[in-house]
Amino acid sequence: METKKAIDILKIAILMEKRGFAFYLKVAENTTDPEIKHIFLVMADEETKHVKFLSDQFLHYEKEHKFAHVNLPDLAHEEFANLILSEEIKEKISSAGFEAAAISAAIDFEKRAIEVYSKQAEVTTDPNEKELYQWLADWEKGHLKVLNDIDNELKEKIWNDNQFWPF
């Protein structure tokens, strides 16, 4: 039963990441601004990296019935977390409802991924599985922080621009 559960979690994780990739790629294709397009292409690329790590584990687990130890990259070098979002880019996102809505949807994607990965890291007894899922949860937390920061700044700007303050 443990093998089936591990395989099922890996399948769910791979599917989540592939859906995230498709979503971010579609957003990039539907925006005309090159800087905003770049942000969503970087996000799509991040999802392909996640799929690669998970797919490698899936193949190893199917064959060996255990998780492989892998050298996971340092998250400090993650391209997405290092993106500099200038005021100009934030303004473009703010004025473009589609991209702002995409950021809101992306926040939901990232929250779901964090939930799945954190839960699995918490319950597993396999140290390699725990390391993989904790690393993925931390990676997604980095995405979520950047997306939340953008979203909060956009909300603040909208409130200020439209004088929604109740005082």
SULNOR-V357130 format. One record per backbone hydrogen bond with DSSP energy under -1.0 kcal/mol. NH is the residue of the N-H (numbers start at 1). CO is the residue of the C=O. If there is no record, write none. Layout:
<<NH | CO> <NH | CO>>
This chain:
<<5 | 1> <6 | 2> <7 | 3> <8 | 4> <9 | 5> <10 | 6> <11 | 7> <12 | 8> <13 | 9> <14 | 10> <15 | 11> <16 | 12> <17 | 13> <18 | 14> <19 | 15> <20 | 16> <21 | 17> <22 | 18> <23 | 19> <24 | 20> <25 | 21> <26 | 22> <27 | 23> <28 | 24> <29 | 25> <30 | 26> <37 | 33> <38 | 34> <39 | 35> <40 | 36> <41 | 37> <42 | 38> <43 | 39> <44 | 40> <45 | 41> <46 | 42> <47 | 43> <48 | 44> <49 | 45> <50 | 46> <51 | 47> <52 | 48> <53 | 49> <54 | 50> <55 | 51> <56 | 52> <57 | 53> <58 | 54> <59 | 55> <60 | 56> <61 | 57> <62 | 58> <63 | 59> <64 | 60> <65 | 61> <72 | 70> <77 | 74> <78 | 75> <83 | 80> <90 | 86> <91 | 87> <92 | 88> <93 | 89> <94 | 90> <95 | 91> <100 | 96> <101 | 97> <102 | 98> <103 | 99> <104 | 100> <105 | 101> <106 | 102> <107 | 103> <108 | 104> <109 | 105> <110 | 106> <111 | 107> <112 | 108> <113 | 109> <114 | 110> <115 | 111> <116 | 112> <117 | 113> <118 | 114> <119 | 115> <120 | 116> <121 | 117> <122 | 118> <123 | 119> <124 | 120> <130 | 126> <131 | 127> <132 | 128> <133 | 129> <134 | 130> <135 | 131> <136 | 132> <137 | 133> <138 | 134> <139 | 135> <140 | 136> <141 | 137> <142 | 138> <143 | 139> <144 | 140> <145 | 141> <146 | 142> <147 | 143> <148 | 144> <149 | 145> <150 | 146> <151 | 147> <152 | 148> <153 | 149> <154 | 150> <155 | 151> <156 | 152> <157 | 153> <158 | 154> <159 | 155> <160 | 156> <161 | 157> <162 | 158> <164 | 159>>
